Amino acid sequence: MATYADVLQYLSSLDYPAEKDDVVREAEREGAPPDVLKALRALPPVDYANGTEVARSARIETAPEVDATQRNLQAREPHTRVSQHLRRI
């Protein structure tokens, strides 16, 4: 599975703003692996301001080292940093 770092690595020399086709073409030129190309080909056809915007739009897992079970457990834990007006008093 492609990661943010993978996507950004193959787009490091791309000039922004860039269209989807430019992003895919640059990744192909840089020799991106199939999983990165697949993620980039699924991008919405809009102009991208920078690499981070591309990676976010590609719906790439931000932390692939965290499995689904751990992610679900974290979601169930109570959040300790909640605004004062949202806490039960």
C-alpha positions in Angstrom: 0.0 0.0 0.0 1.3 3.5 -0.9 2.1 5.9 1.9 2.3 9.7 2.0 6.1 9.5 1.9 5.9 7.3 -1.3 3.7 9.7 -3.1 5.7 12.7 -2.1 8.9 11.0 -3.1 7.8 10.5 -6.7 6.4 14.1 -7.0 9.4 15.9 -5.6 10.3 17.6 -8.9 6.8 18.5 -9.9 5.9 22.2 -10.4 2.7 23.2 -8.7 -0.1 24.0 -9.2 -0.6 20.8 -11.2 -3.5 19.0 -12.7 -4.2 15.3 -12.1 -2.7 14.3 -15.4 0.5 16.2 -14.7 0.7 14.4 -11.3 0.3 11.0 -12.8 2.7 11.7 -15.7 5.4 12.9 -13.2 5.0 9.8 -11.0 5.3 7.6 -14.1 8.4 9.5 -15.3 10.0 9.1 -11.8 9.3 5.3 -11.9 6.6 5.1 -9.2 5.5 1.6 -8.3 2.1 0.3 -9.3 0.4 1.0 -5.9 1.4 4.6 -6.0 0.3 5.0 -9.6 -3.0 3.3 -8.8 -3.6 5.8 -5.9 -2.8 8.8 -8.1 -4.9 7.6 -11.0 -7.9 7.6 -8.6 -7.4 11.3 -7.8 -10.3 13.7 -8.5 -9.6 15.8 -11.6 -8.7 19.1 -10.0 -5.7 21.4 -9.7 -3.4 20.6 -6.8 -1.5 23.3 -5.0 1.2 21.1 -3.5 2.3 17.5 -2.8 0.5 17.3 0.5 -2.8 18.2 -1.1 -2.1 15.4 -3.6 -1.4 12.8 -0.9 -4.5 13.8 1.1 -6.7 13.6 -2.0 -5.3 10.2 -2.9 -6.9 8.7 0.3 -3.7 7.1 1.3 -3.5 5.6 4.8 -1.7 8.2 7.0 -0.3 5.5 9.4 -0.2 2.2 7.7 1.8 0.7 10.6 -1.4 1.0 12.8 -3.7 -1.9 12.0 -7.5 -1.6 12.0 -8.0 -3.2 15.4 -5.7 -0.7 17.1 -7.3 2.2 15.2 -10.7 1.0 16.5 -9.5 0.7 20.0 -8.1 4.2 19.9 -11.4 5.6 18.6 -13.3 4.0 21.6 -10.9 5.5 24.2 -12.2 8.6 26.0 -10.7 11.8 24.7 -8.9 13.6 27.5 -8.3 16.8 25.6 -11.8 18.0 25.1 -12.9 21.6 25.4 -14.1 22.6 28.9 -17.7 23.3 27.7 -17.9 19.8 26.3 -16.8 18.0 29.5 -19.3 16.5 31.9 -19.3 18.6 35.0 
